[in-house]
Amino acid sequence: MAFARWRRTAPSERADALRSAAASVRDRADELADLLCDTTGRLLQEARASAVVAADLLEEAAVAGLAVPGRVLAGGPGAADWVRAEPHGVVAVLTPWNDPYPAAAGLVAAALVTGNTVVHKPSERSLAPGLMLASLIAEAMPEGVMTVVAGDGEVGAGIVGDDRVRLVAHIGSTTTGQEILRRCAHRGARAVVENGGKDALVVDDGVDARWAAEQIAVGAFTNAGQLCTSVERVYLHASVADDVLHELGRTAKRWHAGDPRSPDTTLCRLVDEAQLDVVEAHVSEALDQGARALVGGRRLDLQGPWYSPTVLTGCTSEMQVMREETFGPVAPVQVVASWEDGLREADSGSFGLAATVLTSDPAHAMQAIEELDVGTVKVNAVFGGAPRGSADPRRGSGRGRGYGPDLLGEMTLLKAVHWTTGAG
């Protein structure tokens, strides 16, 4: 049985296998980038960078996996007591289409390095890139240690419901994640899920308008807004709202749609027509309810599912575009009277993945860090962060630590041992 052999493989050998997989991914980064670009429309430069990040995550796990913590306890005389970490068994890894390489590499690597075997199903919406990455990792493993499965949601549901699967690790939609949690709870399996977000960005009084506009645009329009941590709603302090909106309108018009392989292209297409329908529905409803499109608000006259970079003003918390995940190049804006009002609005809703605040006031920054009930708070930068971070998503955004060294703890079970020298 593959699991029985793999769990008894020395951790250093498991780490070596992951390093081999990382080298293969790094060597094939250009091919992986081309495939992701063709399949989802991701800009080629960004697609290549995501493949490199996947290789980095495999290597990081190879290092961190050698230090999975157990601990020695203070036992009595003639006894030894300790706690050891053991693998679950078979781990199912179900990953999304929008950023498939880092999502899969992080979860798969953490499961493998801790001695689990893996069944991996990449999203059917980015199947070819997902299968290529998975095959590169699987080829570096002993036979049977990693199994790759293609299929739709029904196939995924079958994997989640299989009694042989002891842990399900999922990154994807909130609806799917909540169903996974229910099914796993029903049969006593464990689950780590990172679901959708509706990440807020709050702009404080006194912030430079041009810089704030650039941050909003990068957060809302990168990958056409199809990232879990895209900026999905914006709260502007009334004192800077007019200036920021003026600059944001100018900035949005500079985002250029076109060939994803061209270095001049900054806006990519949406993944498919179904996602375009969601974006159109959210924007149309907002406009019908009184919002105004400062920029965009329409399809682009290009072949495929293209949507214009859009800035909506006059938005309210009741609108779908401020409550539900849009996953498109849309920056809906609500003006607030104070910093406190902005934080209160940012902390509302059913999601709690991440949030960004732009402020020059250290006290306001610390207030946001302490009060925002989200997994990640970013101050003065919509993207970025040091390696080896970890976070717990809140509310509908998931459960469990889905990345970083703390993910290794999710992939193991603890066993307490008490051993005395006496034998009758």
PyMOL commands that set and color helices and strands:
alter all, ss='L'
color gray80, all
select helices_A, chain A and resi 2-7+11-27+29-40+44-67+100-113+124-139+153-160+174-187+209-225+238-253+273-288+320-323+339-346+362-371+406-410
alter helices_A, ss='H'
color red, helices_A
select strands_A, chain A and resi 71-73+79-87+90-94+117-121+146-148+165-171+190-194+200-203+233-237+292-295+310-313+330-336+351-352+354-358+376-379+394-395+398-399+412-420
alter strands_A, ss='S'
color yellow, strands_A
deselect
rebuild
show_as cartoon
